[in-house]
Amino acid sequence: MTSPALLPMAARGRGIGGIVSWFIRIVIYDICITGIQDALGVSRMAALFIFLGLLALFAFGAYMLRKRMSSEADAEI
């Protein structure tokens, strides 16, 4: 029997491919967090917060870049 958490994924037609993609992401995130933990010599929780902070900075930078590019595109019209 399938888990209720997997039903929306199956309904979108992703099925096994979506599950594999999810596991790959988890492994990549774990490698990044473990790398930060080893490189800086901090606890796993501190490494997680550093990783999340870096992701937030990247997302904010991408948002600002997109906002600037869209306003420049509007100015040219």
DAUR-V214574 format. One record per pair of residues at least 24 apart in sequence whose C-alpha atoms are under 8 Angstrom apart, sorted by the first residue. I is the first residue (numbers start at 1). J is the second residue. If there is no record, write none. Layout:
I&J + I&J
This chain:
none
